[in-house]
């Protein structure tokens, strides 16, 4: 009799729990949030929302190995802001390091920013260049962004290339072949490389990784971290891309750091250019990727720019930026109305925080 009672209690509890799983479809893994949005039933670390807020919400849609799954709404249901305490707190800290913030105009999109224009000294102090091969014969092939005193954010495919694993990170440089460019670079060996756990070498998805430097950097006006974007709303945004990549398709990499302003491309146009293919089986995934480029002038990133930042400057700052995207891949370079594809930083903030600023 006692066993039967326990069974009844278990069944009742199970029914009550299952009753909370709104619209759960086990085949497609879709669900309905408490707000009525169609979402996906995922691990809380894979959702935009802060994990603590998720546990307080009424969006449990299932369990995996006794751990709750939550109904996460799509990125376009509303602009989503990741409740990211560490990233936002660090951004305030980094902004205070920008001591020259009031000495220049706030309009970064002046006429000086055009296709292939050279950057100025101290303009992008978070910019990193990645080196491969031996110390006496370094090949500079990818870019990255300093996000703390010991971590650089880049594309996962830049951590391991045909030239081998990334070995060297240089920060604060402007001209890679000049010692007389009014720069004060700091160079580091790589202590550890961290691929996103869902990245696969034969896929363009989750193209994001971290590099741990062998020692902390020294902050100065030449070398400082950038902030991480926590909002998914990119409509009508103007971006700046930077890198030492080619200034034309199949051309040699640039010795000097280049900058270019790019526009956001809508998802529809993005998927017209980058439909389903071998390395992009579902086309561009707007939750974790987005497109940017030049609508009428062929502005673009190119070979050698991979891993580098797509950014916006913080209001009232001279050289403190928010990282919006990571240069991932494209189709040729500088083709009119053909954008490049960028990894969406905001989606990965919880993963980045868990490594760079663990609780």
VEXDREN-2710 file (C-alpha; in Angstrom, 1 decimal):
% VEXDREN-2710
k/r/px/py/pz
1/UNK/0.0/0.0/0.0
2/UNK/2.9/2.4/0.8
3/UNK/4.5/1.7/-2.6
4/UNK/1.3/2.4/-4.4
5/UNK/0.9/5.8/-2.5
6/UNK/4.4/6.8/-3.5
7/UNK/3.7/5.9/-7.1
8/UNK/0.6/8.1/-7.1
9/UNK/2.5/11.0/-5.5
10/UNK/5.2/10.7/-8.2
11/UNK/2.7/10.6/-11.0
12/UNK/0.8/13.6/-9.6
13/UNK/4.0/15.6/-9.2
14/UNK/5.1/14.6/-12.7
15/UNK/1.8/15.8/-14.2
16/UNK/2.1/19.1/-12.4
17/UNK/5.6/19.7/-13.7
18/UNK/4.7/18.6/-17.2
19/UNK/1.8/21.0/-17.1
20/UNK/4.2/23.9/-16.9
21/UNK/6.0/22.9/-20.1
22/UNK/4.0/25.1/-22.4
23/UNK/3.7/23.9/-26.0
24/UNK/6.7/21.5/-25.6
25/UNK/7.4/19.7/-28.9
26/UNK/10.0/16.9/-28.2
27/UNK/10.7/16.4/-31.9
28/UNK/11.5/20.1/-32.8
29/UNK/12.5/21.1/-29.2
30/UNK/10.3/24.2/-29.6
31/UNK/8.3/25.6/-26.7
32/UNK/6.2/28.6/-25.7
33/UNK/7.5/31.1/-23.1
34/UNK/5.5/32.6/-20.3
35/UNK/5.1/35.7/-22.6
36/UNK/3.7/33.6/-25.4
37/UNK/6.8/33.7/-27.6
38/UNK/7.8/30.6/-29.5
39/UNK/11.3/29.6/-28.2
40/UNK/13.7/26.7/-27.9
41/UNK/14.1/24.5/-24.9
42/UNK/17.8/24.8/-24.0
43/UNK/20.3/24.7/-21.2
44/UNK/20.3/28.1/-19.4
45/UNK/23.9/28.7/-20.5
46/UNK/22.7/28.7/-24.1
47/UNK/20.0/31.4/-23.5
48/UNK/20.3/35.2/-23.7
49/UNK/19.0/35.7/-20.2
50/UNK/21.0/35.8/-17.0
51/UNK/20.9/32.3/-15.4
52/UNK/19.7/33.6/-12.1
53/UNK/16.8/35.4/-13.8
54/UNK/15.9/32.3/-15.7
55/UNK/15.6/30.2/-12.5
56/UNK/13.2/32.9/-11.1
57/UNK/11.1/32.8/-14.3
58/UNK/8.2/30.4/-15.2
59/UNK/9.9/29.2/-18.3
60/UNK/11.0/25.6/-17.4
61/UNK/10.3/23.4/-20.4
62/UNK/12.0/20.1/-19.5
63/UNK/14.9/18.4/-17.8
64/UNK/18.2/16.9/-19.0
65/UNK/20.1/14.7/-16.6
66/UNK/17.9/16.1/-13.7
67/UNK/18.8/19.7/-14.7
68/UNK/16.1/22.1/-15.8
69/UNK/15.9/23.3/-19.4
70/UNK/14.4/26.7/-20.1
71/UNK/12.2/28.1/-22.9
72/UNK/14.5/30.7/-24.5
73/UNK/12.8/33.2/-26.9
74/UNK/14.3/33.9/-30.3
75/UNK/16.6/36.8/-30.7
76/UNK/14.1/38.9/-32.7
77/UNK/11.2/38.6/-30.3
78/UNK/12.4/41.7/-28.6
79/UNK/15.9/43.2/-28.3
80/UNK/17.5/41.0/-25.6
81/UNK/19.9/42.3/-23.1
82/UNK/22.0/39.7/-21.4
83/UNK/22.0/40.5/-17.6
84/UNK/25.8/40.4/-17.5
85/UNK/27.0/41.8/-14.2
86/UNK/30.7/41.0/-14.8
87/UNK/30.9/42.3/-18.3
88/UNK/29.1/45.5/-17.6
89/UNK/31.1/46.2/-14.4
90/UNK/34.3/45.6/-16.3
91/UNK/33.1/48.0/-19.0
92/UNK/32.7/50.8/-16.5
93/UNK/36.2/50.1/-15.2
94/UNK/37.7/50.1/-18.7
95/UNK/35.9/53.3/-19.6
96/UNK/37.7/55.1/-16.7
97/UNK/41.0/54.1/-18.2
98/UNK/40.3/56.3/-21.2
99/UNK/41.8/59.5/-19.8
100/UNK/41.7/61.4/-23.1
101/UNK/38.0/60.8/-23.7
102/UNK/37.0/64.5/-23.9
103/UNK/39.8/65.7/-26.1
104/UNK/38.2/64.6/-29.4
105/UNK/34.9/64.7/-31.2
106/UNK/32.4/62.0/-30.5
107/UNK/31.6/61.5/-34.2
108/UNK/33.8/58.6/-35.1
109/UNK/32.1/58.3/-38.5
110/UNK/33.6/61.4/-39.9
111/UNK/34.9/61.6/-43.5
112/UNK/38.3/60.2/-42.3
113/UNK/36.8/56.7/-42.1
114/UNK/36.7/55.2/-45.5
115/UNK/37.7/52.0/-47.2
116/UNK/41.3/51.0/-46.3
117/UNK/42.1/54.0/-44.2
118/UNK/45.1/53.7/-41.8
119/UNK/44.3/53.8/-38.1
120/UNK/45.9/56.3/-35.8
121/UNK/48.2/55.6/-32.8
122/UNK/46.3/54.7/-29.7
123/UNK/43.0/54.7/-31.6
124/UNK/42.2/51.0/-31.0
125/UNK/44.2/50.0/-27.9
126/UNK/42.4/46.6/-27.6
127/UNK/43.5/45.5/-31.0
128/UNK/45.6/42.3/-31.1
129/UNK/47.5/40.6/-33.9
130/UNK/48.1/36.9/-33.7
131/UNK/51.4/35.2/-34.7
132/UNK/52.1/31.7/-36.0
133/UNK/55.3/29.7/-36.6
134/UNK/58.7/30.3/-34.8
135/UNK/59.8/33.4/-32.9
136/UNK/62.4/34.2/-35.6
137/UNK/59.9/33.8/-38.4
138/UNK/56.5/34.9/-37.2
139/UNK/53.6/34.9/-39.6
140/UNK/50.9/37.5/-38.6
141/UNK/47.6/36.0/-39.9
142/UNK/44.6/36.8/-37.6
143/UNK/43.3/39.6/-35.3
144/UNK/41.8/39.6/-31.9
145/UNK/40.6/41.9/-29.1
146/UNK/41.9/42.3/-25.6
147/UNK/39.0/41.9/-23.1
148/UNK/40.8/41.7/-19.8
149/UNK/44.4/41.9/-18.5
150/UNK/45.1/38.4/-19.7
151/UNK/42.5/37.3/-22.2
152/UNK/42.1/38.0/-25.9
153/UNK/38.9/37.2/-27.8
154/UNK/39.1/35.9/-31.4
155/UNK/37.6/33.5/-33.9
156/UNK/37.9/29.8/-33.1
157/UNK/39.3/29.1/-36.5
158/UNK/42.3/31.4/-35.7
159/UNK/43.4/29.3/-32.7
160/UNK/44.6/26.6/-35.0
161/UNK/45.5/27.2/-38.7
162/UNK/47.4/25.5/-41.5
163/UNK/50.5/27.3/-40.1
164/UNK/49.9/25.6/-36.7
165/UNK/48.6/26.9/-33.4
166/UNK/48.7/30.5/-32.5
167/UNK/52.0/31.2/-30.6
168/UNK/52.3/34.9/-30.2
169/UNK/50.0/37.8/-29.4
170/UNK/51.1/41.4/-30.0
171/UNK/49.1/44.4/-28.6
172/UNK/49.4/48.1/-29.0
173/UNK/51.1/48.0/-32.5
174/UNK/50.3/50.0/-35.5
175/UNK/52.8/49.1/-38.2
176/UNK/54.0/45.5/-38.0
177/UNK/57.2/46.2/-39.9
178/UNK/58.2/49.5/-38.3
179/UNK/59.9/50.4/-35.0
180/UNK/59.3/54.1/-35.7
181/UNK/55.5/54.3/-35.8
182/UNK/54.9/56.0/-32.5
183/UNK/53.6/52.8/-31.0
184/UNK/54.6/50.9/-27.8
185/UNK/53.7/47.3/-28.4
186/UNK/53.6/44.6/-25.8
187/UNK/54.2/41.0/-27.0
188/UNK/53.1/37.8/-25.2
189/UNK/53.4/34.0/-25.6
190/UNK/50.2/32.0/-25.6
191/UNK/49.5/30.2/-22.3
192/UNK/46.3/28.5/-23.3
193/UNK/43.7/28.4/-26.2
194/UNK/40.1/27.8/-25.5
195/UNK/37.6/26.8/-28.2
196/UNK/33.9/27.3/-27.7
197/UNK/32.6/23.8/-26.8
198/UNK/30.2/23.7/-29.7
199/UNK/32.7/24.8/-32.4
200/UNK/33.6/22.3/-35.1
201/UNK/36.4/22.8/-37.6
202/UNK/34.1/21.9/-40.5
203/UNK/31.5/24.4/-39.5
204/UNK/31.2/28.2/-39.4
205/UNK/28.9/28.1/-36.4
206/UNK/30.2/29.1/-32.9
207/UNK/33.4/30.5/-34.4
208/UNK/34.7/32.1/-31.2
209/UNK/37.6/31.3/-28.9
210/UNK/39.8/32.8/-26.2
211/UNK/43.5/33.1/-25.8
212/UNK/45.1/33.3/-22.3
213/UNK/48.4/35.2/-22.3
214/UNK/51.4/34.0/-20.5
215/UNK/51.4/37.1/-18.2
216/UNK/49.1/40.0/-17.5
217/UNK/49.3/43.1/-19.8
218/UNK/50.3/46.5/-18.5
219/UNK/47.5/49.0/-19.2
220/UNK/48.5/52.3/-20.8
221/UNK/47.3/54.6/-23.5
222/UNK/48.5/52.1/-26.2
223/UNK/47.0/48.9/-24.6
224/UNK/43.6/48.7/-22.9
225/UNK/40.7/46.2/-23.1
226/UNK/37.4/46.6/-25.0
227/UNK/33.9/46.1/-23.6
228/UNK/31.5/43.3/-24.5
229/UNK/28.1/44.0/-26.1
230/UNK/25.3/42.4/-24.2
231/UNK/22.3/43.5/-26.3
232/UNK/21.2/41.7/-29.5
233/UNK/19.6/44.8/-31.0
234/UNK/21.8/45.8/-34.0
235/UNK/19.3/47.5/-36.3
236/UNK/20.5/50.7/-37.8
237/UNK/23.9/50.3/-36.2
238/UNK/27.1/51.6/-37.9
239/UNK/30.2/49.4/-37.1
240/UNK/33.9/49.8/-37.4
241/UNK/36.0/46.9/-38.5
242/UNK/39.8/46.9/-37.9
243/UNK/42.6/44.6/-39.0
244/UNK/45.9/44.0/-40.8
245/UNK/44.2/41.9/-43.5
246/UNK/44.4/42.3/-47.3
247/UNK/43.1/45.5/-48.8
248/UNK/42.0/43.5/-51.9
249/UNK/41.0/40.0/-52.7
250/UNK/44.0/37.6/-52.8
251/UNK/46.3/40.5/-52.1
252/UNK/49.1/40.6/-49.4
253/UNK/48.2/41.5/-45.8
254/UNK/48.6/45.1/-44.8
255/UNK/51.6/46.1/-42.6
256/UNK/49.5/48.9/-41.0
257/UNK/46.3/48.6/-39.0
258/UNK/43.3/49.5/-41.3
259/UNK/39.8/50.6/-40.3
260/UNK/36.5/50.7/-42.2
261/UNK/32.9/51.6/-41.3
262/UNK/30.3/48.9/-42.1
263/UNK/26.5/48.7/-42.1
264/UNK/24.3/46.1/-40.6
265/UNK/22.7/43.8/-43.2
266/UNK/19.2/42.4/-42.6
267/UNK/18.9/38.6/-42.1
268/UNK/17.0/38.2/-45.4
269/UNK/19.8/39.7/-47.5
270/UNK/22.4/37.8/-45.5
271/UNK/20.8/34.5/-46.2
272/UNK/20.4/35.4/-49.9
273/UNK/24.2/35.5/-50.1
274/UNK/25.0/32.8/-47.6
275/UNK/22.4/30.1/-48.0
276/UNK/22.7/26.5/-46.6
277/UNK/26.1/25.0/-47.6
278/UNK/28.6/22.4/-46.3
279/UNK/30.0/24.6/-43.5
280/UNK/26.7/26.5/-42.9
281/UNK/24.1/23.8/-43.0
282/UNK/21.2/26.0/-41.9
283/UNK/22.4/29.2/-43.5
284/UNK/23.3/32.2/-41.3
285/UNK/21.9/31.6/-37.8
286/UNK/20.8/35.1/-36.6
287/UNK/21.0/34.1/-33.0
288/UNK/24.7/33.5/-33.1
289/UNK/25.8/35.4/-36.3
290/UNK/25.0/38.5/-38.3
291/UNK/26.1/40.2/-41.5
292/UNK/27.7/43.5/-42.1
293/UNK/29.3/45.3/-45.1
294/UNK/29.0/48.2/-47.5
295/UNK/25.7/48.6/-49.3
296/UNK/27.0/50.6/-52.3
297/UNK/30.8/50.9/-52.0
298/UNK/32.2/47.4/-51.5
299/UNK/33.5/48.1/-48.0
300/UNK/34.4/44.8/-46.3
301/UNK/36.9/42.8/-44.2
302/UNK/39.2/40.5/-46.0
303/UNK/41.8/37.7/-45.6
304/UNK/43.9/38.3/-42.5
305/UNK/41.2/40.2/-40.7
306/UNK/39.7/37.0/-39.3
307/UNK/39.2/37.0/-35.5
308/UNK/39.4/40.8/-35.4
309/UNK/36.7/43.0/-33.9
310/UNK/33.5/44.6/-35.3
311/UNK/33.0/47.4/-32.8
312/UNK/31.3/50.6/-31.9
313/UNK/32.9/53.4/-29.9
314/UNK/31.3/54.2/-26.5
315/UNK/29.6/57.6/-26.3
316/UNK/31.9/60.2/-24.8
317/UNK/35.0/58.1/-25.2
318/UNK/38.0/58.5/-27.5
319/UNK/39.3/54.9/-27.7
320/UNK/37.0/52.7/-25.6
321/UNK/34.8/50.3/-27.7
322/UNK/32.2/47.7/-27.4
323/UNK/32.8/44.5/-29.3
324/UNK/29.7/43.6/-31.4
325/UNK/31.1/40.9/-33.6
326/UNK/34.1/38.8/-34.5
327/UNK/35.2/38.6/-38.1
328/UNK/34.4/35.0/-39.2
329/UNK/34.1/34.5/-43.0
330/UNK/32.9/36.0/-46.2
331/UNK/32.6/35.5/-50.0
332/UNK/35.5/37.2/-51.7
333/UNK/36.4/40.7/-50.6
334/UNK/35.0/44.1/-51.3
335/UNK/32.1/42.9/-53.5
336/UNK/29.3/45.5/-53.7
337/UNK/26.2/44.5/-51.7
338/UNK/28.0/41.3/-50.5
339/UNK/28.4/41.3/-46.7
340/UNK/30.7/39.4/-44.5
341/UNK/29.6/37.2/-41.6
342/UNK/30.4/37.9/-38.0
343/UNK/30.0/35.9/-34.8
344/UNK/27.5/37.7/-32.5
345/UNK/29.4/38.5/-29.3
346/UNK/26.3/39.2/-27.1
347/UNK/25.2/35.6/-27.3
348/UNK/28.5/34.3/-25.9
349/UNK/28.9/36.7/-23.0
350/UNK/27.9/34.1/-20.3
351/UNK/30.4/31.6/-21.7
352/UNK/33.1/34.3/-21.9
353/UNK/32.4/35.5/-18.3
354/UNK/32.6/31.9/-17.0
355/UNK/36.2/31.7/-18.1
356/UNK/37.5/35.3/-17.9
357/UNK/35.7/36.4/-14.8
358/UNK/34.6/33.2/-13.0
359/UNK/32.3/33.7/-10.0
END
